[in-house]
Amino acid sequence: MSMWIRESTSAYSWAKRIRQGYGYMWWTLPEDTWGPNAFYASGYGGQIIAIVPSKRLVVVQTVDLNQNPNGVRTSAFIDLLKEIALASP
């Protein structure tokens, strides 16, 4: 992992309610659930990219805001990501 990726995906503040850290525009996921170095970026309306190295997994969600003007909640994506990770070897 490059120094920039490691630095930008390290948590510098914490959201205790959701057990996630925040780095340079990246959210970090708890290691006990996701393995080491798992992180995601969340954009407007539910545009998200997540990287889970322990599962060799990259998941991207795009949302057509013309069809779904309210977007998709990040928590719904995280729930789906958990299901995908559980099904991954």
C-alpha positions in Angstrom: 0.0 0.0 0.0 1.5 3.4 -0.9 2.2 6.0 1.7 -0.5 8.3 0.3 -3.2 5.6 0.4 -2.2 4.6 4.0 -2.1 8.2 5.1 -5.4 9.3 3.4 -7.3 6.2 4.7 -6.1 6.5 8.3 -8.7 7.7 10.8 -8.0 11.2 12.2 -11.4 11.5 13.8 -14.1 9.1 15.0 -17.8 8.7 14.7 -18.4 6.5 17.7 -22.1 5.8 17.0 -21.3 4.1 13.7 -17.8 2.9 14.8 -16.1 4.5 11.8 -13.1 6.7 11.5 -12.6 9.6 9.0 -9.4 10.3 7.1 -8.8 12.5 4.1 -12.3 12.2 2.5 -12.4 8.4 3.3 -14.3 6.6 6.0 -12.6 3.7 7.7 -14.4 0.6 8.7 -13.9 -1.3 12.0 -11.1 -3.9 11.7 -12.9 -6.5 13.9 -15.7 -6.6 11.4 -14.0 -5.8 8.0 -10.4 -6.8 8.5 -7.5 -4.4 8.3 -7.5 -1.3 6.1 -11.1 -1.4 4.9 -12.5 2.0 3.8 -15.0 3.8 1.6 -15.8 7.2 0.2 -19.4 8.4 0.2 -20.7 11.0 -2.2 -23.9 12.9 -2.8 -27.1 10.8 -3.1 -25.4 7.5 -2.4 -22.5 7.4 -4.8 -20.0 5.2 -3.0 -16.8 3.2 -3.5 -15.7 0.7 -0.9 -12.5 -1.3 -0.6 -12.2 -4.3 1.6 -8.6 -5.7 1.2 -9.2 -8.8 3.4 -11.8 -10.0 0.9 -10.0 -8.6 -2.1 -13.2 -6.7 -2.7 -14.0 -3.4 -4.4 -17.7 -2.4 -4.6 -19.0 0.7 -6.4 -22.6 2.0 -6.2 -23.9 4.7 -8.5 -27.3 6.2 -8.1 -29.4 7.8 -10.9 -30.8 10.8 -9.0 -33.3 11.4 -11.8 -35.0 8.1 -11.0 -34.4 8.2 -7.3 -34.2 11.9 -6.2 -33.8 11.0 -2.6 -30.7 8.9 -3.3 -29.7 5.9 -1.2 -28.6 6.0 2.4 -25.1 5.1 3.2 -26.3 2.7 5.9 -28.2 0.7 3.3 -25.1 0.4 1.2 -23.1 -0.8 4.3 -25.7 -3.4 5.0 -25.4 -4.6 1.4 -21.6 -4.5 1.6 -21.8 -6.8 4.6 -23.8 -9.3 2.7 -21.4 -9.2 -0.2 -18.4 -9.6 2.1 -20.0 -12.6 3.9 -20.5 -14.3 0.5 -16.9 -13.6 -0.6 -14.2 -16.1 0.1 
